[in-house]
Amino acid sequence: MMNELTILGELMEGPHTGYDLRTAIQGSLGRHRKISYGVIYPLLEKLENDGFIKITNITTDGKNKKLATITEEGQEYFFELMKMPIPNGAHNADIYLIKLDVMQHLALEKQFELLDEFYQEQVCILEDTKKSIEILSIKPSKDHWYATKKLELRLEQTKVAIEWIEKFKDDLKKER
């Protein structure tokens, strides 16, 4: 789901080559989340076989390239993926980043809903982290001190995310 959403979201902007898609995905997810051509090209083929994209061969600068374009069915599937709840798990944060990156294609009301959902996720992280710090403080030790420091970082990151969401929502209201 995550990679399909990323590719379809990028194609909502216009046609892209595999290289362009990889570059855009890296920019969206950050330097520590690598996506290989071995993932992109088979996924492009699958999306084409499913009728969600059309791939055409082009030649630029003497090089053969494949250009992917989203179809109407692909646009519908993109909107279905955007409606799907974000599952709990290891890629939860990445899926939020992807959805936030391509949410401009949603109606304003849906953008606010996504931001509210992301806000609630941050509130849960904040509460869970505070509880963990409280538990560690019951029986102080050197290990607990270090663990608390790491959790304090998570608290600060979460607070920044909450502030960012609130500002983003205010900016969206002003843009109406």
C-alpha positions in Angstrom: 0.0 0.0 0.0 2.7 2.5 1.0 4.7 2.3 -2.2 1.6 2.2 -4.4 0.3 5.3 -2.7 3.7 7.1 -3.0 3.9 6.3 -6.8 0.3 7.2 -7.5 0.5 10.3 -5.5 3.6 11.5 -7.4 1.9 10.6 -10.7 -1.1 12.8 -9.7 1.3 15.7 -10.3 2.0 14.5 -13.9 4.0 11.8 -15.8 7.3 10.7 -14.3 10.1 8.3 -15.3 11.2 5.6 -12.8 14.3 7.8 -12.0 12.1 10.8 -11.3 9.8 8.7 -9.1 12.7 7.3 -7.1 14.1 10.8 -6.5 10.7 12.2 -5.4 10.1 9.2 -3.0 13.6 9.7 -1.5 12.8 13.4 -1.0 9.5 12.6 0.6 10.7 9.9 3.0 14.1 11.2 3.7 17.7 10.0 3.3 17.4 7.0 5.7 14.5 5.3 3.8 16.0 3.9 0.6 13.8 2.6 -2.2 15.5 0.7 -5.0 14.8 0.5 -8.7 14.2 -3.2 -7.9 11.1 -2.2 -6.0 10.0 0.7 -8.3 10.0 -1.1 -11.7 8.2 -4.2 -10.7 5.6 -2.1 -8.9 5.2 0.1 -12.0 4.6 -3.1 -14.0 2.0 -4.3 -11.5 0.3 -0.9 -11.5 0.2 -1.0 -15.3 -1.2 -4.5 -15.4 -3.9 -3.5 -12.9 -4.8 -0.6 -15.2 -3.8 2.2 -12.8 -1.0 3.6 -14.9 0.1 3.6 -18.5 3.8 3.3 -19.4 5.2 4.6 -22.6 8.7 4.3 -23.9 10.4 7.6 -24.7 13.8 8.6 -25.9 15.5 11.7 -24.4 19.2 12.6 -24.8 19.6 9.3 -26.7 18.5 7.2 -23.8 15.4 5.0 -23.7 13.2 5.7 -20.7 9.8 4.6 -19.5 7.3 7.3 -18.7 4.5 6.5 -16.3 1.2 8.3 -16.4 -1.7 7.7 -14.1 -5.0 6.6 -15.6 -8.6 7.5 -14.4 -8.7 4.1 -12.6 -5.4 5.0 -11.0 -6.7 8.3 -9.8 -9.7 6.5 -8.3 -7.4 3.9 -6.6 -5.2 6.8 -5.3 -8.3 8.3 -3.6 -9.3 4.9 -2.2 -5.7 4.5 -0.7 -5.9 8.0 0.8 -9.2 7.0 2.6 -7.7 3.8 4.1 -6.9 4.1 7.8 -3.2 4.1 8.6 -2.4 0.8 10.3 -0.4 0.6 13.5 3.0 -0.7 12.8 6.6 0.0 11.8 5.7 2.1 8.7 3.0 4.2 10.4 5.1 7.4 10.4 6.2 6.8 6.7 2.6 6.4 5.6 1.6 9.7 7.4 4.5 11.4 5.6 3.4 10.1 2.2 -0.3 11.1 2.8 0.8 14.5 4.0 3.0 14.9 1.0 0.1 14.3 -1.5 -2.9 15.5 0.4 -3.2 18.6 -1.8 -5.2 16.4 -4.2 -7.9 15.9 -1.5 -10.8 18.2 -0.8 -10.0 20.7 2.0 -12.4 18.9 4.4 -10.4 15.6 3.9 -7.1 17.5 4.4 -8.4 18.6 7.8 -9.5 15.1 8.6 -6.0 13.8 7.8 -4.4 16.4 9.9 -6.8 15.7 12.8 -5.9 12.0 12.5 -2.2 12.8 12.5 -2.7 15.1 15.5 -4.5 12.3 17.5 -1.6 9.9 16.6 0.8 12.5 18.1 -1.2 12.9 21.2 -1.1 9.1 21.7 2.6 9.1 21.2 2.9 11.9 23.7 0.8 10.1 26.4 2.6 6.8 25.8 6.0 8.4 26.1 5.1 10.3 29.3 3.9 7.0 30.8 7.2 5.3 29.9 9.2 8.1 31.5 7.1 7.8 34.6 7.7 4.1 34.8 11.4 4.5 34.4 11.5 7.1 37.2 10.1 4.6 39.7 13.3 2.7 39.9 16.2 5.0 38.9 19.3 3.5 37.3 21.9 4.5 34.8 20.1 2.5 32.1 16.8 4.2 32.9 18.5 7.6 32.9 19.7 7.0 29.3 16.4 5.6 28.2 14.6 8.6 29.7 16.9 11.0 27.7 15.9 9.2 24.5 12.2 9.4 25.5 12.6 13.1 26.2 13.8 13.5 22.6 10.7 11.7 21.4 8.6 14.0 23.5 10.2 17.1 22.0 9.7 15.7 18.4 6.1 15.0 19.1 5.5 18.4 20.6 7.0 20.0 17.4 4.8 17.8 15.3 1.7 18.9 17.2 2.7 22.6 16.8 3.3 22.0 13.1 -0.1 20.5 12.7 -1.8 23.4 14.4 0.0 25.9 12.3 -0.7 24.0 9.1 -4.4 23.9 9.9 -4.3 27.7 10.6 -2.5 28.3 7.3 -5.1 26.1 5.4 -8.0 28.1 7.0 -6.3 31.4 5.8 -5.9 30.0 2.3 -9.7 29.3 1.9 
